[in-house]
Amino acid sequence: MPAVCGLISLISVLTGCLNKETDIFNALLSLLPGILLLCAAYATGQAIGYGDGLMALGFAPAFGFEITCIVILAGMMMSMVYSIFILIVRQSDKKTSFAFVPFLTAGMGVTMLAKM
């Protein structure tokens, strides 16, 4: 699955460059946030999962570097609010884990609504 997602990202970057929609520098720059999430997943022993980085790699070529960073930041802010909520209400401990992909999806929705 990771190879498929990487291949799709690469194809998206190449078609964008070939269709003159973007230049190669901006196309490769858009992949940087996803690559950083993958590095964070490796460095933290998957405290941040590989799927989060792969998802960012999947949508980054379509939306560009700036939108991708905004989406990830919005997702992190929403997950922070959720973390505080479950710590207070559910009396969870610091080791409680949850998926980040739903927050990335919500961050994408909020970003697209704000862009309209």
C-alpha positions as CSV (number, residue, x, y, z in Angstrom):
1,M,0.0,0.0,0.0
2,P,2.7,2.6,0.8
3,A,4.3,1.9,-2.6
4,V,1.0,2.5,-4.3
5,C,0.5,5.8,-2.5
6,G,4.0,6.9,-3.4
7,L,3.5,5.9,-7.0
8,I,0.2,7.9,-7.2
9,S,2.0,11.0,-5.7
10,L,4.8,10.7,-8.2
11,I,2.4,10.3,-11.1
12,S,0.5,13.3,-9.9
13,V,3.7,15.4,-9.7
14,L,4.8,14.3,-13.1
15,T,1.5,15.0,-14.8
16,G,1.2,18.4,-13.2
17,C,4.7,19.2,-14.5
18,L,4.0,17.8,-18.0
19,N,0.7,19.7,-18.3
20,K,2.5,22.9,-17.3
21,E,0.2,23.3,-14.3
22,T,3.1,23.6,-11.9
23,D,6.9,23.5,-12.0
24,I,9.0,20.7,-10.7
25,F,10.2,22.7,-7.6
26,N,6.7,23.5,-6.4
27,A,5.5,20.0,-7.1
28,L,8.3,18.4,-5.1
29,L,8.0,21.0,-2.4
30,S,4.3,20.0,-1.9
31,L,5.5,16.5,-0.9
32,L,7.7,17.8,1.9
33,P,5.0,17.9,4.7
34,G,4.0,14.2,3.9
35,I,7.7,13.2,3.9
36,L,8.2,15.0,7.3
37,L,5.2,13.1,8.7
38,L,6.7,9.8,7.5
39,C,10.0,10.7,9.1
40,A,8.2,11.6,12.3
41,A,6.4,8.2,12.2
42,Y,9.7,6.5,11.9
43,A,11.4,8.6,14.6
44,T,8.6,8.1,17.1
45,G,8.1,4.4,16.6
46,Q,4.8,5.1,14.9
47,A,3.3,7.3,17.6
48,I,2.3,9.2,14.5
49,G,1.3,6.5,12.0
50,Y,2.7,6.0,8.5
51,G,-0.9,6.4,7.2
52,D,-0.9,10.0,8.2
53,G,2.2,10.8,6.1
54,L,0.9,8.7,3.2
55,M,-2.4,10.5,3.2
56,A,-0.6,13.9,3.1
57,L,1.5,12.6,0.3
58,G,-1.7,11.6,-1.5
59,F,-3.4,15.0,-1.4
60,A,-0.3,17.3,-1.4
61,P,0.3,17.3,-5.2
62,A,-3.3,18.3,-5.9
63,F,-3.4,21.2,-3.4
64,G,0.2,22.4,-3.1
65,F,2.6,23.1,-0.3
66,E,0.7,26.0,1.5
67,I,-2.7,24.3,1.6
68,T,-1.1,21.0,2.7
69,C,0.6,22.8,5.6
70,I,-2.6,24.6,6.6
71,V,-4.5,21.3,6.5
72,I,-2.0,19.5,8.7
73,L,-1.9,22.5,11.1
74,A,-5.7,22.6,11.3
75,G,-5.8,18.8,11.9
76,M,-3.2,19.2,14.7
77,M,-5.2,22.0,16.3
78,M,-8.4,19.9,16.2
79,S,-6.6,16.8,17.6
80,M,-5.2,19.0,20.4
81,V,-8.7,20.1,21.4
82,Y,-9.8,16.5,21.3
83,S,-6.9,15.4,23.4
84,I,-7.7,18.0,26.1
85,F,-11.3,16.9,26.0
86,I,-10.6,13.2,26.5
87,L,-8.1,14.0,29.3
88,I,-10.6,16.1,31.2
89,V,-13.9,14.3,30.5
90,R,-12.9,10.7,30.1
91,Q,-10.1,10.8,32.7
92,S,-7.7,9.3,30.2
93,D,-4.0,9.1,30.7
94,K,-1.2,10.5,28.5
95,K,-0.7,7.2,26.8
96,T,-4.2,7.1,25.2
97,S,-3.9,7.1,21.4
98,F,-6.3,7.9,18.6
99,A,-6.2,8.1,14.8
100,F,-5.0,11.4,13.2
101,V,-6.4,10.7,9.8
102,P,-10.0,11.8,10.8
103,F,-8.5,15.1,11.9
104,L,-6.6,15.5,8.6
105,T,-9.9,14.9,6.8
106,A,-11.6,17.5,9.0
107,G,-8.7,19.9,8.5
108,M,-9.1,19.5,4.7
109,G,-12.8,20.2,5.0
110,V,-12.3,23.3,7.2
111,T,-9.5,24.6,4.8
112,M,-11.7,24.1,1.7
113,L,-14.6,25.9,3.4
114,A,-12.4,28.7,4.5
115,K,-11.0,29.0,1.0
116,M,-14.4,29.4,-0.6
